[in-house]
Amino acid sequence: MTPASDIALDALHATATEIFTGALSECNIASAFDRRFHFEGNVLHRLLPDGGGPATINLAAYKRIQVIALGKVAGPMLDVLLDRMKRRQGLRGICCSNQLPTRRNWRFRYFEGGHPVPNEESFTAARAALAMLRKARKDTLIFFLISGGGSAMFDLPLDPQITLEDTIVFHQVLLACGAPINEINTLRKHFSAVKGGRLAIVAPEAQKVSLLVPDVPLRTLDALSSGPTSPDHSTVSEVRELIERYNLNEKFPASVNRFFEREDLPESPGNKSLLPGFFPRKADFTISRKLLSPATMTGEDEPFRDSVFEILLSSHDLVENARALAARSGYFVAVDNSCDDWDYAEAARYLLDRFHSLRVNHDRLCLISVGEVTVAMDRTPGAGGRNQQFALQCALDLAIYPHERLTVLSAGSDGIDGNTRSAGAIVDVTTGARAKAFGYDPEASLAAFNACPLITALGDSVVTGPTGQNLRDLRLFIAEKT
């Protein structure tokens, strides 16, 4: 390419980064809370009560208020709730995230759970939450603030004989098996004492309010942090089918295999006839909301009847913000989320084909895709994550378009991609050639799941640091007129 072309690609890199960071900065927990709730004295008004439950909740009617915040956005969610809620009498709680906040409230216990696999603090936080919830009665109001990442950083095996070391291996095997997140979390729900609704049923008499910032497909809201407070409609039969399909019994520790092979393996709480089988790929967001609505709950869901579920922010907000920023910059914008949970290579090929079919009619084009791709690993990985793996695959596939001024950004909204400090990567048609000039073999890096060193050497990492968000991954395909 000519120097002018290099300048054009540099400009596209900058534009892609600005759209990603700008869209993320617009996803503000405080403003999202205020769109949903308003405190008037001790009365909490639900401004958009579409998740079932009462339109108002009078905090003065409760002797105790408990708050359990878990996930990557636990700290910001807790800060906003405490800032808006003036009452402090009878308030106690637990906050478990992957990093300890600098500002802490003395009424709360804080835990630094492990991610992407549990640590000792993950177990300790879960035990503390269960102990606190067992004291809840009808005079108790419980706020659950749930965001992504809680499946690892807040966990405790249902079988007390399973050690932390074996639990870590259990999580590692699931992360490497290539299954989509809803299937992974089906297994986690049946493994854990605090997932699949089991956290909520410890306090069956209490009024419960779950505020959600999901990092899962909106059609499967009960997969968020493996659904600690929502009824679970997956079954033991599905668990066993998944173990067989992905050959997991060959990889699980012996203690985990013994647990799943029990004839009396307990079902998770929830109506198993409401939606047989897994959530369908094309299931609608409204289906998931109905499953969490008290109006549709049956006898098996009775422990969840006094529950309120509200989404504060989601990947939909991230996409709409990105769409607005791209349109403002003069791009024709298209959104295609159909490759959510696909294999990374399949998703890369699909989105590149989709982009070029649109490009025929649009010189300035921005294709947006949100969600997560899967990476099935057959060896110990190097440094990287699904976003850098996807981006490097795109760079290799772009070799057939040598004159295309196209930039691809793929990054995680939490600022973390796999086992690296990068959120993701930006690539273009020159990435492969530049990598080889630096002595890297792009195909070998891809096969070894070791994209990060190559991407870093080229200066094409997306680095944000911890964002205080976790709204899934965002992919941008941007091109100017050639």
PEQUI-V459056 format. One line per field, one symbol per residue. psi: psi as a letter, one per 30 degrees, with the letter a starting at -180 (. if undefined). burial: # if it has 16 or more other ideal C-beta (glycine too) atoms within 10 Angstrom, else .. Layout:
psi->???
burial->???
This chain:
psi->lleeeeeeeeeeeeeeeeeeeeeeffikeeeeeffelkkjbgkjkjfiigglllflkjfffkekkkkjkklfgeeeeeeeeeeejfkfkgklakkjlfkkleklkffkkkkjllkgllaeeeeeeeeeeeeefffkafgkkkkjjkllffeefjlkkejffkleeeeeeeeeeefffgkleeeefeeeefflfglhffeeffifflkkjjkkikglkffhfgfjghhfgkkkglleeeeeeeeeeghfffflleeeeeeffkfgjkklkljffeikalklegkkefeeeefgkffgkaefgefgehkkkkkellfeeeeeeeeeeeefggkkkkkjgfgkglkeeeeeeeeeeeefeefefjejkjkkklaklljjkglklbkaaeeeeeeeeeeeffffifgkikkkkklkffgkjbhlglfblklaffeeeeeefggljeeeeeeghhfeeeeeefggkjjflkfglihakkkkjkklk.
burial->.......##..##.###.###.##..###..##..##.#....#.#....###...#.#..#.###################..#.....#.######..#...#..############.######..##.##..#...####################..#.#.######.################################.###############################.##..##..#.#..###.##..##.......#####..#..##...#....#######..#..##.#################.###.##....#.##.##.#######.###.##.###.##..#..###########.....##################..#..###############.#.###########.##....#.#..##.#########.#.###.#..##############..
